[in-house]
Amino acid sequence: MEIINLPRLRVNQLQTLCENSLKICEPIAEIVSATEKVKAARDAFAAGMLKSKASSGKKELDLLRDALMSGFTKAIHAEQMFPHDDPAAVATIKSITLAVDKYGSKIKNLPYDEESAAIDNLLADIEAIDLQPLAGSGLSRWIEPLKTANNEFKTAVQEYVSDLAEVSQIEAATSLAPALIDALEGMYTLLYAHIKINPTEQLTIAYAELNKLIAGYR
């Protein structure tokens, strides 16, 4: 009988081996201190596996709102060139144009946060305009999709920032692997020492099961 040493393992193999090793060792009262260390190292390692990177769909959402903003602006320009007979329609187009010009035609080129605020402000100004004189123009159909895309982008940014904050507090799994390996090998060594000092059937069977388990990874 020899002291168990772990072979080289991939991180997902290490996680599985750890769980199976704990199933074998947790019932053994003599090595509770070692199993507790393994569980603590396991928990940190598992967190690192889950939080190894933050993700976000903000790039795609930004492209979507840019496309909608561009389409909305072009639709407004098209209405400016249409020969409206209704003075109310002409006045409404003028009001919408002033609202767009207020925030600039280059909204989509602004930094993310500034673009979000500019679109929010533009939409607020347009909501204050009576669009009924242009009911048949199709201009109003751009408003809800643009509002939705802008809100979804802001949500994605918040989630991205939140993910980064969590990741910054949790080391990557690969950097936590050595600590977990040390804890596991410490548990195996303590079990081995108890077998040498006071062998019992429970200890011997557990050690044999561990040897068989680890042999499957060699």
ZIDA-V252529 format. One record per backbone hydrogen bond with DSSP energy under -0.5 kcal/mol. NH is the residue of the N-H (numbers start at 1). CO is the residue of the C=O. If there is no record, write none. Layout:
NH & CO
NH & CO
This chain:
14 & 10
15 & 11
16 & 12
17 & 13
18 & 14
19 & 15
20 & 16
21 & 17
22 & 18
23 & 19
24 & 20
25 & 21
26 & 22
28 & 25
29 & 27
31 & 28
32 & 29
35 & 31
36 & 32
37 & 33
38 & 34
39 & 35
40 & 36
41 & 37
42 & 38
43 & 39
44 & 40
45 & 41
46 & 42
47 & 43
48 & 44
49 & 45
50 & 46
51 & 47
52 & 49
61 & 57
62 & 58
63 & 59
64 & 60
65 & 61
66 & 62
67 & 63
68 & 64
69 & 65
70 & 66
71 & 67
72 & 68
73 & 69
74 & 70
75 & 71
76 & 72
77 & 73
78 & 74
79 & 75
80 & 76
81 & 77
82 & 78
84 & 82
87 & 85
90 & 86
91 & 87
92 & 88
93 & 89
94 & 90
95 & 91
96 & 92
97 & 93
98 & 94
99 & 95
100 & 96
101 & 97
102 & 98
103 & 99
103 & 100
104 & 100
107 & 104
109 & 106
110 & 107
115 & 111
116 & 112
117 & 113
118 & 114
119 & 115
120 & 116
121 & 117
122 & 118
123 & 119
124 & 120
125 & 121
126 & 122
127 & 123
128 & 124
128 & 125
129 & 126
131 & 129
134 & 131
135 & 132
137 & 134
138 & 134
141 & 138
142 & 139
143 & 140
144 & 140
145 & 141
146 & 142
147 & 143
148 & 144
149 & 145
150 & 146
151 & 147
152 & 148
153 & 149
154 & 150
155 & 151
156 & 152
157 & 153
158 & 154
159 & 155
160 & 156
161 & 157
162 & 158
163 & 159
164 & 160
165 & 161
166 & 162
167 & 163
168 & 164
169 & 165
169 & 166
170 & 166
170 & 167
171 & 169
173 & 48
175 & 172
176 & 172
176 & 173
177 & 173
180 & 176
181 & 177
182 & 178
183 & 179
184 & 180
185 & 181
186 & 182
187 & 183
188 & 184
189 & 185
190 & 186
191 & 187
192 & 188
193 & 189
194 & 190
195 & 191
196 & 192
197 & 193
198 & 194
199 & 195
204 & 200
205 & 201
206 & 202
207 & 203
208 & 204
209 & 205
210 & 206
211 & 207
212 & 208
213 & 209
214 & 210
215 & 211
216 & 212
216 & 213
217 & 214
218 & 215
